[in-house]
């Protein structure tokens, strides 16, 4: 992975902690909107982590594919990104 692990790991660890908290909130039968708010916060953290991973991929793997001059490598990297975007 080419992304900055020092930026990605804390985001995901925080999201994991918040997810554990949401599970506890569900067990405690907490108010729906409080749970929804926490889920939105988790989603935001995961999205930030995904952006960091994608940034690392673009600045590392994709840039490298373009610098090598290998057309098939460039097409493959672009295809990977398109495939990822199609999933969202």
PDB file with one MODEL, atoms N, CA, C and O in Angstrom:
MODEL        1
ATOM      1  N   UNK A   1       0.851  -1.180   0.000  1.00  0.00           N
ATOM      2  CA  UNK A   1       0.000   0.000   0.000  1.00  0.00           C
ATOM      3  C   UNK A   1       0.888   1.231   0.000  1.00  0.00           C
ATOM      4  O   UNK A   1       1.853   1.315   0.759  1.00  0.00           O
ATOM      5  N   UNK A   2       0.554   2.178  -0.851  1.00  0.00           N
ATOM      6  CA  UNK A   2       1.358   3.391  -0.987  1.00  0.00           C
ATOM      7  C   UNK A   2       0.821   4.555  -0.163  1.00  0.00           C
ATOM      8  O   UNK A   2       1.480   5.588  -0.042  1.00  0.00           O
ATOM      9  N   UNK A   3      -0.354   4.397   0.394  1.00  0.00           N
ATOM     10  CA  UNK A   3      -0.947   5.473   1.200  1.00  0.00           C
ATOM     11  C   UNK A   3      -0.177   5.633   2.501  1.00  0.00           C
ATOM     12  O   UNK A   3       0.496   4.711   2.963  1.00  0.00           O
ATOM     13  N   UNK A   4      -0.288   6.814   3.078  1.00  0.00           N
ATOM     14  CA  UNK A   4       0.370   7.114   4.341  1.00  0.00           C
ATOM     15  C   UNK A   4      -0.354   6.371   5.466  1.00  0.00           C
ATOM     16  O   UNK A   4      -1.448   6.759   5.877  1.00  0.00           O
ATOM     17  N   UNK A   5       0.264   5.315   5.950  1.00  0.00           N
ATOM     18  CA  UNK A   5      -0.359   4.491   6.994  1.00  0.00           C
ATOM     19  C   UNK A   5      -0.635   5.292   8.262  1.00  0.00           C
ATOM     20  O   UNK A   5      -1.586   5.000   8.987  1.00  0.00           O
ATOM     21  N   UNK A   6       0.188   6.293   8.529  1.00  0.00           N
ATOM     22  CA  UNK A   6       0.000   7.110   9.726  1.00  0.00           C
ATOM     23  C   UNK A   6      -1.260   7.969   9.637  1.00  0.00           C
ATOM     24  O   UNK A   6      -1.743   8.475  10.650  1.00  0.00           O
ATOM     25  N   UNK A   7      -1.788   8.133   8.429  1.00  0.00           N
ATOM     26  CA  UNK A   7      -3.028   8.876   8.259  1.00  0.00           C
ATOM     27  C   UNK A   7      -4.228   7.933   8.169  1.00  0.00           C
ATOM     28  O   UNK A   7      -5.315   8.261   8.646  1.00  0.00           O
ATOM     29  N   UNK A   8      -4.033   6.769   7.560  1.00  0.00           N
ATOM     30  CA  UNK A   8      -5.140   5.836   7.335  1.00  0.00           C
ATOM     31  C   UNK A   8      -5.490   5.059   8.603  1.00  0.00           C
ATOM     32  O   UNK A   8      -6.662   4.949   8.961  1.00  0.00           O
ATOM     33  N   UNK A   9      -4.484   4.526   9.275  1.00  0.00           N
ATOM     34  CA  UNK A   9      -4.741   3.668  10.440  1.00  0.00           C
ATOM     35  C   UNK A   9      -5.535   4.357  11.545  1.00  0.00           C
ATOM     36  O   UNK A   9      -6.486   3.761  12.053  1.00  0.00           O
ATOM     37  N   UNK A  10      -5.191   5.585  11.944  1.00  0.00           N
ATOM     38  CA  UNK A  10      -5.989   6.220  13.005  1.00  0.00           C
ATOM     39  C   UNK A  10      -7.454   6.424  12.610  1.00  0.00           C
ATOM     40  O   UNK A  10      -8.348   6.290  13.445  1.00  0.00           O
ATOM     41  N   UNK A  11      -7.695   6.746  11.352  1.00  0.00           N
ATOM     42  CA  UNK A  11      -9.069   6.915  10.896  1.00  0.00           C
ATOM     43  C   UNK A  11      -9.855   5.621  11.055  1.00  0.00           C
ATOM     44  O   UNK A  11     -10.981   5.623  11.552  1.00  0.00           O
ATOM     45  N   UNK A  12      -9.250   4.520  10.629  1.00  0.00           N
ATOM     46  CA  UNK A  12      -9.945   3.231  10.701  1.00  0.00           C
ATOM     47  C   UNK A  12     -10.063   2.726  12.134  1.00  0.00           C
ATOM     48  O   UNK A  12     -11.060   2.098  12.489  1.00  0.00           O
ATOM     49  N   UNK A  13      -9.058   2.994  12.957  1.00  0.00           N
ATOM     50  CA  UNK A  13      -9.157   2.585  14.366  1.00  0.00           C
ATOM     51  C   UNK A  13     -10.267   3.367  15.080  1.00  0.00           C
ATOM     52  O   UNK A  13     -11.004   2.815  15.897  1.00  0.00           O
ATOM     53  N   UNK A  14     -10.370   4.648  14.757  1.00  0.00           N
ATOM     54  CA  UNK A  14     -11.436   5.459  15.345  1.00  0.00           C
ATOM     55  C   UNK A  14     -12.798   4.955  14.883  1.00  0.00           C
ATOM     56  O   UNK A  14     -13.728   4.838  15.681  1.00  0.00           O
ATOM     57  N   UNK A  15     -12.912   4.655  13.579  1.00  0.00           N
ATOM     58  CA  UNK A  15     -14.173   4.126  13.047  1.00  0.00           C
ATOM     59  C   UNK A  15     -14.540   2.816  13.720  1.00  0.00           C
ATOM     60  O   UNK A  15     -15.706   2.582  14.041  1.00  0.00           O
ATOM     61  N   UNK A  16     -13.541   1.956  13.937  1.00  0.00           N
ATOM     62  CA  UNK A  16     -13.802   0.677  14.607  1.00  0.00           C
ATOM     63  C   UNK A  16     -14.303   0.907  16.035  1.00  0.00           C
ATOM     64  O   UNK A  16     -15.233   0.240  16.490  1.00  0.00           O
ATOM     65  N   UNK A  17     -13.687   1.844  16.726  1.00  0.00           N
ATOM     66  CA  UNK A  17     -14.134   2.161  18.084  1.00  0.00           C
ATOM     67  C   UNK A  17     -15.549   2.710  18.104  1.00  0.00           C
ATOM     68  O   UNK A  17     -16.353   2.358  18.968  1.00  0.00           O
ATOM     69  N   UNK A  18     -15.845   3.575  17.143  1.00  0.00           N
ATOM     70  CA  UNK A  18     -17.190   4.125  17.068  1.00  0.00           C
ATOM     71  C   UNK A  18     -18.209   3.045  16.714  1.00  0.00           C
ATOM     72  O   UNK A  18     -19.335   3.064  17.212  1.00  0.00           O
ATOM     73  N   UNK A  19     -17.820   2.115  15.865  1.00  0.00           N
ATOM     74  CA  UNK A  19     -18.731   1.023  15.502  1.00  0.00           C
ATOM     75  C   UNK A  19     -19.050   0.165  16.725  1.00  0.00           C
ATOM     76  O   UNK A  19     -20.194  -0.242  16.925  1.00  0.00           O
ATOM     77  N   UNK A  20     -18.040  -0.104  17.531  1.00  0.00           N
ATOM     78  CA  UNK A  20     -18.290  -0.826  18.782  1.00  0.00           C
ATOM     79  C   UNK A  20     -19.267  -0.047  19.669  1.00  0.00           C
ATOM     80  O   UNK A  20     -20.138  -0.629  20.316  1.00  0.00           O
ATOM     81  N   UNK A  21     -19.106   1.271  19.686  1.00  0.00           N
ATOM     82  CA  UNK A  21     -20.009   2.111  20.459  1.00  0.00           C
ATOM     83  C   UNK A  21     -21.434   2.052  19.933  1.00  0.00           C
ATOM     84  O   UNK A  21     -22.384   2.043  20.715  1.00  0.00           O
ATOM     85  N   UNK A  22     -21.587   2.013  18.624  1.00  0.00           N
ATOM     86  CA  UNK A  22     -22.928   1.926  18.024  1.00  0.00           C
ATOM     87  C   UNK A  22     -23.579   0.590  18.375  1.00  0.00           C
ATOM     88  O   UNK A  22     -24.770   0.534  18.680  1.00  0.00           O
ATOM     89  N   UNK A  23     -22.799  -0.471  18.329  1.00  0.00           N
ATOM     90  CA  UNK A  23     -23.357  -1.776  18.715  1.00  0.00           C
ATOM     91  C   UNK A  23     -23.852  -1.752  20.151  1.00  0.00           C
ATOM     92  O   UNK A  23     -24.890  -2.334  20.464  1.00  0.00           O
ATOM     93  N   UNK A  24     -23.112  -1.084  21.020  1.00  0.00           N
ATOM     94  CA  UNK A  24     -23.531  -0.945  22.416  1.00  0.00           C
ATOM     95  C   UNK A  24     -24.797  -0.094  22.510  1.00  0.00           C
ATOM     96  O   UNK A  24     -25.697  -0.388  23.297  1.00  0.00           O
ATOM     97  N   UNK A  25     -24.857   0.959  21.702  1.00  0.00           N
ATOM     98  CA  UNK A  25     -26.050   1.804  21.689  1.00  0.00           C
ATOM     99  C   UNK A  25     -27.280   0.999  21.264  1.00  0.00           C
ATOM    100  O   UNK A  25     -28.364   1.184  21.817  1.00  0.00           O
ATOM    101  N   UNK A  26     -27.115   0.117  20.294  1.00  0.00           N
ATOM    102  CA  UNK A  26     -28.221  -0.718  19.828  1.00  0.00           C
ATOM    103  C   UNK A  26     -28.649  -1.676  20.927  1.00  0.00           C
ATOM    104  O   UNK A  26     -29.841  -1.870  21.163  1.00  0.00           O
ATOM    105  N   UNK A  27     -27.663  -2.282  21.605  1.00  0.00           N
ATOM    106  CA  UNK A  27     -27.978  -3.184  22.727  1.00  0.00           C
ATOM    107  C   UNK A  27     -28.746  -2.448  23.823  1.00  0.00           C
ATOM    108  O   UNK A  27     -29.644  -3.008  24.452  1.00  0.00           O
ATOM    109  N   UNK A  28     -28.378  -1.179  24.041  1.00  0.00           N
ATOM    110  CA  UNK A  28     -29.009  -0.376  25.093  1.00  0.00           C
ATOM    111  C   UNK A  28     -30.308   0.274  24.627  1.00  0.00           C
ATOM    112  O   UNK A  28     -30.930   1.030  25.373  1.00  0.00           O
ATOM    113  N   UNK A  29     -30.717  -0.022  23.388  1.00  0.00           N
ATOM    114  CA  UNK A  29     -31.959   0.507  22.816  1.00  0.00           C
ATOM    115  C   UNK A  29     -31.995   2.036  22.846  1.00  0.00           C
ATOM    116  O   UNK A  29     -32.981   2.647  23.256  1.00  0.00           O
ATOM    117  N   UNK A  30     -30.887   2.630  22.400  1.00  0.00           N
ATOM    118  CA  UNK A  30     -30.783   4.095  22.375  1.00  0.00           C
ATOM    119  C   UNK A  30     -31.623   4.693  21.254  1.00  0.00           C
ATOM    120  O   UNK A  30     -32.108   3.980  20.376  1.00  0.00           O
ATOM    121  N   UNK A  31     -31.782   5.980  21.295  1.00  0.00           N
ATOM    122  CA  UNK A  31     -32.600   6.736  20.351  1.00  0.00           C
ATOM    123  C   UNK A  31     -32.055   6.582  18.926  1.00  0.00           C
ATOM    124  O   UNK A  31     -30.850   6.671  18.693  1.00  0.00           O
ATOM    125  N   UNK A  32     -32.968   6.350  17.986  1.00  0.00           N
ATOM    126  CA  UNK A  32     -32.619   6.082  16.580  1.00  0.00           C
ATOM    127  C   UNK A  32     -31.711   7.149  15.981  1.00  0.00           C
ATOM    128  O   UNK A  32     -30.725   6.826  15.319  1.00  0.00           O
ATOM    129  N   UNK A  33     -32.036   8.409  16.207  1.00  0.00           N
ATOM    130  CA  UNK A  33     -31.267   9.485  15.594  1.00  0.00           C
ATOM    131  C   UNK A  33     -29.855   9.574  16.159  1.00  0.00           C
ATOM    132  O   UNK A  33     -28.925   9.964  15.452  1.00  0.00           O
ATOM    133  N   UNK A  34     -29.689   9.213  17.430  1.00  0.00           N
ATOM    134  CA  UNK A  34     -28.339   9.180  17.997  1.00  0.00           C
ATOM    135  C   UNK A  34     -27.506   8.102  17.306  1.00  0.00           C
ATOM    136  O   UNK A  34     -26.331   8.315  17.010  1.00  0.00           O
ATOM    137  N   UNK A  35     -28.105   6.965  17.056  1.00  0.00           N
ATOM    138  CA  UNK A  35     -27.421   5.872  16.367  1.00  0.00           C
ATOM    139  C   UNK A  35     -27.106   6.284  14.934  1.00  0.00           C
ATOM    140  O   UNK A  35     -25.994   6.063  14.453  1.00  0.00           O
ATOM    141  N   UNK A  36     -28.078   6.882  14.252  1.00  0.00           N
ATOM    142  CA  UNK A  36     -27.879   7.314  12.869  1.00  0.00           C
ATOM    143  C   UNK A  36     -26.751   8.340  12.764  1.00  0.00           C
ATOM    144  O   UNK A  36     -25.964   8.309  11.818  1.00  0.00           O
ATOM    145  N   UNK A  37     -26.676   9.238  13.728  1.00  0.00           N
ATOM    146  CA  UNK A  37     -25.617  10.248  13.743  1.00  0.00           C
ATOM    147  C   UNK A  37     -24.248   9.594  13.879  1.00  0.00           C
ATOM    148  O   UNK A  37     -23.301   9.977  13.193  1.00  0.00           O
ATOM    149  N   UNK A  38     -24.146   8.614  14.758  1.00  0.00           N
ATOM    150  CA  UNK A  38     -22.874   7.909  14.941  1.00  0.00           C
ATOM    151  C   UNK A  38     -22.498   7.111  13.695  1.00  0.00           C
ATOM    152  O   UNK A  38     -21.328   7.050  13.318  1.00  0.00           O
ATOM    153  N   UNK A  39     -23.496   6.501  13.061  1.00  0.00           N
ATOM    154  CA  UNK A  39     -23.226   5.762  11.824  1.00  0.00           C
ATOM    155  C   UNK A  39     -22.725   6.698  10.729  1.00  0.00           C
ATOM    156  O   UNK A  39     -21.854   6.331   9.941  1.00  0.00           O
ATOM    157  N   UNK A  40     -23.276   7.898  10.686  1.00  0.00           N
ATOM    158  CA  UNK A  40     -22.820   8.884   9.710  1.00  0.00           C
ATOM    159  C   UNK A  40     -21.369   9.283   9.983  1.00  0.00           C
ATOM    160  O   UNK A  40     -20.593   9.468   9.045  1.00  0.00           O
ATOM    161  N   UNK A  41     -21.004   9.414  11.231  1.00  0.00           N
ATOM    162  CA  UNK A  41     -19.628   9.748  11.597  1.00  0.00           C
ATOM    163  C   UNK A  41     -18.676   8.628  11.179  1.00  0.00           C
ATOM    164  O   UNK A  41     -17.578   8.888  10.687  1.00  0.00           O
ATOM    165  N   UNK A  42     -19.100   7.394  11.376  1.00  0.00           N
ATOM    166  CA  UNK A  42     -18.283   6.238  10.974  1.00  0.00           C
ATOM    167  C   UNK A  42     -18.093   6.239   9.464  1.00  0.00           C
ATOM    168  O   UNK A  42     -16.986   6.041   8.962  1.00  0.00           O
ATOM    169  N   UNK A  43     -19.174   6.461   8.760  1.00  0.00           N
ATOM    170  CA  UNK A  43     -19.119   6.502   7.289  1.00  0.00           C
ATOM    171  C   UNK A  43     -18.140   7.576   6.816  1.00  0.00           C
ATOM    172  O   UNK A  43     -17.385   7.354   5.869  1.00  0.00           O
ATOM    173  N   UNK A  44     -18.150   8.715   7.458  1.00  0.00           N
ATOM    174  CA  UNK A  44     -17.252   9.809   7.101  1.00  0.00           C
ATOM    175  C   UNK A  44     -15.786   9.406   7.314  1.00  0.00           C
ATOM    176  O   UNK A  44     -14.934   9.690   6.472  1.00  0.00           O
ATOM    177  N   UNK A  45     -15.504   8.759   8.417  1.00  0.00           N
ATOM    178  CA  UNK A  45     -14.134   8.317   8.698  1.00  0.00           C
ATOM    179  C   UNK A  45     -13.654   7.286   7.672  1.00  0.00           C
ATOM    180  O   UNK A  45     -12.518   7.354   7.203  1.00  0.00           O
ATOM    181  N   UNK A  46     -14.512   6.348   7.334  1.00  0.00           N
ATOM    182  CA  UNK A  46     -14.150   5.328   6.356  1.00  0.00           C
ATOM    183  C   UNK A  46     -13.928   5.976   4.991  1.00  0.00           C
ATOM    184  O   UNK A  46     -13.016   5.595   4.258  1.00  0.00           O
ATOM    185  N   UNK A  47     -14.761   6.952   4.658  1.00  0.00           N
ATOM    186  CA  UNK A  47     -14.611   7.662   3.387  1.00  0.00           C
ATOM    187  C   UNK A  47     -13.272   8.407   3.342  1.00  0.00           C
ATOM    188  O   UNK A  47     -12.591   8.397   2.317  1.00  0.00           O
ATOM    189  N   UNK A  48     -12.899   9.043   4.438  1.00  0.00           N
ATOM    190  CA  UNK A  48     -11.611   9.740   4.501  1.00  0.00           C
ATOM    191  C   UNK A  48     -10.451   8.756   4.333  1.00  0.00           C
ATOM    192  O   UNK A  48      -9.474   9.051   3.645  1.00  0.00           O
ATOM    193  N   UNK A  49     -10.564   7.607   4.956  1.00  0.00           N
ATOM    194  CA  UNK A  49      -9.525   6.586   4.820  1.00  0.00           C
ATOM    195  C   UNK A  49      -9.438   6.106   3.374  1.00  0.00           C
ATOM    196  O   UNK A  49      -8.344   5.919   2.840  1.00  0.00           O
ATOM    197  N   UNK A  50     -10.583   5.910   2.750  1.00  0.00           N
ATOM    198  CA  UNK A  50     -10.599   5.484   1.347  1.00  0.00           C
ATOM    199  C   UNK A  50      -9.941   6.529   0.454  1.00  0.00           C
ATOM    200  O   UNK A  50      -9.187   6.179  -0.454  1.00  0.00           O
ATOM    201  N   UNK A  51     -10.217   7.802   0.699  1.00  0.00           N
ATOM    202  CA  UNK A  51      -9.588   8.869  -0.091  1.00  0.00           C
ATOM    203  C   UNK A  51      -8.072   8.843   0.067  1.00  0.00           C
ATOM    204  O   UNK A  51      -7.343   9.048  -0.904  1.00  0.00           O
ATOM    205  N   UNK A  52      -7.595   8.593   1.276  1.00  0.00           N
ATOM    206  CA  UNK A  52      -6.148   8.527   1.503  1.00  0.00           C
ATOM    207  C   UNK A  52      -5.527   7.354   0.745  1.00  0.00           C
ATOM    208  O   UNK A  52      -4.456   7.491   0.153  1.00  0.00           O
ATOM    209  N   UNK A  53      -6.194   6.213   0.763  1.00  0.00           N
ATOM    210  CA  UNK A  53      -5.693   5.042   0.042  1.00  0.00           C
ATOM    211  C   UNK A  53      -5.691   5.321  -1.460  1.00  0.00           C
ATOM    212  O   UNK A  53      -4.728   4.997  -2.154  1.00  0.00           O
ATOM    213  N   UNK A  54      -6.749   5.911  -1.947  1.00  0.00           N
ATOM    214  CA  UNK A  54      -6.832   6.236  -3.371  1.00  0.00           C
ATOM    215  C   UNK A  54      -5.791   7.285  -3.755  1.00  0.00           C
ATOM    216  O   UNK A  54      -5.189   7.196  -4.825  1.00  0.00           O
ATOM    217  N   UNK A  55      -5.578   8.264  -2.902  1.00  0.00           N
ATOM    218  CA  UNK A  55      -4.546   9.280  -3.150  1.00  0.00           C
ATOM    219  C   UNK A  55      -3.178   8.613  -3.277  1.00  0.00           C
ATOM    220  O   UNK A  55      -2.406   8.933  -4.181  1.00  0.00           O
ATOM    221  N   UNK A  56      -2.885   7.694  -2.374  1.00  0.00           N
ATOM    222  CA  UNK A  56      -1.613   6.977  -2.442  1.00  0.00           C
ATOM    223  C   UNK A  56      -1.487   6.170  -3.717  1.00  0.00           C
ATOM    224  O   UNK A  56      -0.411   6.092  -4.311  1.00  0.00           O
ATOM    225  N   UNK A  57      -2.588   5.572  -4.135  1.00  0.00           N
ATOM    226  CA  UNK A  57      -2.585   4.783  -5.376  1.00  0.00           C
ATOM    227  C   UNK A  57      -2.329   5.687  -6.580  1.00  0.00           C
ATOM    228  O   UNK A  57      -1.534   5.349  -7.457  1.00  0.00           O
ATOM    229  N   UNK A  58      -3.000   6.826  -6.618  1.00  0.00           N
ATOM    230  CA  UNK A  58      -2.820   7.747  -7.739  1.00  0.00           C
ATOM    231  C   UNK A  58      -1.409   8.311  -7.792  1.00  0.00           C
ATOM    232  O   UNK A  58      -0.796   8.373  -8.858  1.00  0.00           O
ATOM    233  N   UNK A  59      -0.900   8.719  -6.643  1.00  0.00           N
ATOM    234  CA  UNK A  59       0.430   9.331  -6.605  1.00  0.00           C
ATOM    235  C   UNK A  59       1.562   8.312  -6.686  1.00  0.00           C
ATOM    236  O   UNK A  59       2.710   8.672  -6.946  1.00  0.00           O
ATOM    237  N   UNK A  60       1.238   7.047  -6.463  1.00  0.00           N
ATOM    238  CA  UNK A  60       2.263   6.006  -6.511  1.00  0.00           C
ATOM    239  C   UNK A  60       2.094   5.115  -7.724  1.00  0.00           C
ATOM    240  O   UNK A  60       2.788   5.272  -8.728  1.00  0.00           O
ATOM    241  N   UNK A  61       1.180   4.193  -7.623  1.00  0.00           N
ATOM    242  CA  UNK A  61       1.004   3.164  -8.663  1.00  0.00           C
ATOM    243  C   UNK A  61       0.614   3.756 -10.012  1.00  0.00           C
ATOM    244  O   UNK A  61       1.189   3.393 -11.037  1.00  0.00           O
ATOM    245  N   UNK A  62      -0.354   4.659 -10.020  1.00  0.00           N
ATOM    246  CA  UNK A  62      -0.828   5.218 -11.294  1.00  0.00           C
ATOM    247  C   UNK A  62       0.246   6.110 -11.909  1.00  0.00           C
ATOM    248  O   UNK A  62       0.520   6.022 -13.106  1.00  0.00           O
ATOM    249  N   UNK A  63       0.843   6.952 -11.103  1.00  0.00           N
ATOM    250  CA  UNK A  63       1.897   7.829 -11.619  1.00  0.00           C
ATOM    251  C   UNK A  63       3.045   6.994 -12.191  1.00  0.00           C
ATOM    252  O   UNK A  63       3.587   7.320 -13.247  1.00  0.00           O
ATOM    253  N   UNK A  64       3.406   5.935 -11.504  1.00  0.00           N
ATOM    254  CA  UNK A  64       4.470   5.048 -11.971  1.00  0.00           C
ATOM    255  C   UNK A  64       4.107   4.410 -13.321  1.00  0.00           C
ATOM    256  O   UNK A  64       4.959   4.300 -14.203  1.00  0.00           O
ATOM    257  N   UNK A  65       2.857   3.994 -13.481  1.00  0.00           N
ATOM    258  CA  UNK A  65       2.411   3.398 -14.734  1.00  0.00           C
ATOM    259  C   UNK A  65       2.513   4.399 -15.883  1.00  0.00           C
ATOM    260  O   UNK A  65       2.839   4.022 -17.008  1.00  0.00           O
ATOM    261  N   UNK A  66       2.237   5.663 -15.605  1.00  0.00           N
ATOM    262  CA  UNK A  66       2.338   6.675 -16.647  1.00  0.00           C
ATOM    263  C   UNK A  66       3.794   7.017 -16.956  1.00  0.00           C
ATOM    264  O   UNK A  66       4.134   7.301 -18.105  1.00  0.00           O
ATOM    265  N   UNK A  67       4.646   6.993 -15.948  1.00  0.00           N
ATOM    266  CA  UNK A  67       6.053   7.339 -16.163  1.00  0.00           C
ATOM    267  C   UNK A  67       6.817   6.260 -16.923  1.00  0.00           C
ATOM    268  O   UNK A  67       7.798   6.560 -17.605  1.00  0.00           O
ATOM    269  N   UNK A  68       6.379   5.014 -16.812  1.00  0.00           N
ATOM    270  CA  UNK A  68       7.088   3.928 -17.495  1.00  0.00           C
ATOM    271  C   UNK A  68       6.828   3.929 -18.992  1.00  0.00           C
ATOM    272  O   UNK A  68       7.597   3.345 -19.755  1.00  0.00           O
ATOM    273  N   UNK A  69       5.753   4.577 -19.421  1.00  0.00           N
ATOM    274  CA  UNK A  69       5.429   4.610 -20.838  1.00  0.00           C
ATOM    275  C   UNK A  69       4.733   3.350 -21.326  1.00  0.00           C
ATOM    276  O   UNK A  69       4.517   3.199 -22.528  1.00  0.00           O
ATOM    277  N   UNK A  70       4.379   2.445 -20.428  1.00  0.00           N
ATOM    278  CA  UNK A  70       3.708   1.190 -20.797  1.00  0.00           C
ATOM    279  C   UNK A  70       2.212   1.447 -20.920  1.00  0.00           C
ATOM    280  O   UNK A  70       1.524   1.652 -19.920  1.00  0.00           O
ATOM    281  N   UNK A  71       1.714   1.434 -22.156  1.00  0.00           N
ATOM    282  CA  UNK A  71       0.308   1.750 -22.413  1.00  0.00           C
ATOM    283  C   UNK A  71      -0.636   0.766 -21.733  1.00  0.00           C
ATOM    284  O   UNK A  71      -1.678   1.175 -21.221  1.00  0.00           O
ATOM    285  N   UNK A  72      -0.297  -0.507 -21.716  1.00  0.00           N
ATOM    286  CA  UNK A  72      -1.186  -1.488 -21.084  1.00  0.00           C
ATOM    287  C   UNK A  72      -1.248  -1.292 -19.570  1.00  0.00           C
ATOM    288  O   UNK A  72      -2.297  -1.506 -18.963  1.00  0.00           O
ATOM    289  N   UNK A  73      -0.138  -0.888 -18.958  1.00  0.00           N
ATOM    290  CA  UNK A  73      -0.130  -0.611 -17.515  1.00  0.00           C
ATOM    291  C   UNK A  73      -0.997   0.607 -17.215  1.00  0.00           C
ATOM    292  O   UNK A  73      -1.743   0.614 -16.236  1.00  0.00           O
ATOM    293  N   UNK A  74      -0.901   1.634 -18.054  1.00  0.00           N
ATOM    294  CA  UNK A  74      -1.734   2.836 -17.867  1.00  0.00           C
ATOM    295  C   UNK A  74      -3.212   2.483 -17.977  1.00  0.00           C
ATOM    296  O   UNK A  74      -4.018   2.894 -17.143  1.00  0.00           O
ATOM    297  N   UNK A  75      -3.561   1.724 -19.006  1.00  0.00           N
ATOM    298  CA  UNK A  75      -4.952   1.333 -19.201  1.00  0.00           C
ATOM    299  C   UNK A  75      -5.461   0.498 -18.031  1.00  0.00           C
ATOM    300  O   UNK A  75      -6.605   0.653 -17.605  1.00  0.00           O
ATOM    301  N   UNK A  76      -4.618  -0.378 -17.516  1.00  0.00           N
ATOM    302  CA  UNK A  76      -5.011  -1.217 -16.385  1.00  0.00           C
ATOM    303  C   UNK A  76      -5.292  -0.366 -15.148  1.00  0.00           C
ATOM    304  O   UNK A  76      -6.285  -0.584 -14.454  1.00  0.00           O
ATOM    305  N   UNK A  77      -4.426   0.595 -14.876  1.00  0.00           N
ATOM    306  CA  UNK A  77      -4.608   1.450 -13.695  1.00  0.00           C
ATOM    307  C   UNK A  77      -5.855   2.315 -13.836  1.00  0.00           C
ATOM    308  O   UNK A  77      -6.607   2.476 -12.874  1.00  0.00           O
ATOM    309  N   UNK A  78      -6.079   2.863 -15.004  1.00  0.00           N
ATOM    310  CA  UNK A  78      -7.286   3.656 -15.234  1.00  0.00           C
ATOM    311  C   UNK A  78      -8.515   2.772 -15.085  1.00  0.00           C
ATOM    312  O   UNK A  78      -9.511   3.188 -14.493  1.00  0.00           O
ATOM    313  N   UNK A  79      -8.454   1.559 -15.616  1.00  0.00           N
ATOM    314  CA  UNK A  79      -9.562   0.616 -15.487  1.00  0.00           C
ATOM    315  C   UNK A  79      -9.877   0.290 -14.042  1.00  0.00           C
ATOM    316  O   UNK A  79     -11.045   0.174 -13.670  1.00  0.00           O
ATOM    317  N   UNK A  80      -8.855   0.142 -13.233  1.00  0.00           N
ATOM    318  CA  UNK A  80      -9.068  -0.135 -11.802  1.00  0.00           C
ATOM    319  C   UNK A  80      -9.844   0.999 -11.132  1.00  0.00           C
ATOM    320  O   UNK A  80     -10.756   0.760 -10.340  1.00  0.00           O
ATOM    321  N   UNK A  81      -9.472   2.217 -11.459  1.00  0.00           N
ATOM    322  CA  UNK A  81     -10.123   3.378 -10.844  1.00  0.00           C
ATOM    323  C   UNK A  81     -11.568   3.476 -11.316  1.00  0.00           C
ATOM    324  O   UNK A  81     -12.467   3.739 -10.517  1.00  0.00           O
ATOM    325  N   UNK A  82     -11.794   3.267 -12.603  1.00  0.00           N
ATOM    326  CA  UNK A  82     -13.155   3.314 -13.139  1.00  0.00           C
ATOM    327  C   UNK A  82     -14.013   2.238 -12.477  1.00  0.00           C
ATOM    328  O   UNK A  82     -15.160   2.495 -12.111  1.00  0.00           O
ATOM    329  N   UNK A  83     -13.469   1.055 -12.324  1.00  0.00           N
ATOM    330  CA  UNK A  83     -14.197  -0.041 -11.679  1.00  0.00           C
ATOM    331  C   UNK A  83     -14.571   0.328 -10.238  1.00  0.00           C
ATOM    332  O   UNK A  83     -15.684   0.057  -9.787  1.00  0.00           O
ATOM    333  N   UNK A  84     -13.637   0.942  -9.533  1.00  0.00           N
ATOM    334  CA  UNK A  84     -13.906   1.381  -8.162  1.00  0.00           C
ATOM    335  C   UNK A  84     -15.006   2.437  -8.136  1.00  0.00           C
ATOM    336  O   UNK A  84     -15.914   2.365  -7.308  1.00  0.00           O
ATOM    337  N   UNK A  85     -14.933   3.411  -9.030  1.00  0.00           N
ATOM    338  CA  UNK A  85     -15.935   4.472  -9.071  1.00  0.00           C
ATOM    339  C   UNK A  85     -17.304   3.922  -9.452  1.00  0.00           C
ATOM    340  O   UNK A  85     -18.323   4.423  -8.978  1.00  0.00           O
ATOM    341  N   UNK A  86     -17.339   2.905 -10.297  1.00  0.00           N
ATOM    342  CA  UNK A  86     -18.616   2.311 -10.683  1.00  0.00           C
ATOM    343  C   UNK A  86     -19.297   1.619  -9.502  1.00  0.00           C
ATOM    344  O   UNK A  86     -20.514   1.433  -9.522  1.00  0.00           O
ATOM    345  N   UNK A  87     -18.549   1.241  -8.494  1.00  0.00           N
ATOM    346  CA  UNK A  87     -19.110   0.567  -7.317  1.00  0.00           C
ATOM    347  C   UNK A  87     -19.753   1.543  -6.338  1.00  0.00           C
ATOM    348  O   UNK A  87     -20.509   1.139  -5.454  1.00  0.00           O
ATOM    349  N   UNK A  88     -19.450   2.819  -6.498  1.00  0.00           N
ATOM    350  CA  UNK A  88     -19.983   3.805  -5.538  1.00  0.00           C
ATOM    351  C   UNK A  88     -21.308   4.339  -5.966  1.00  0.00           C
ATOM    352  O   UNK A  88     -21.890   5.174  -5.273  1.00  0.00           O
TER     353      UNK A  88
ENDMDL
END
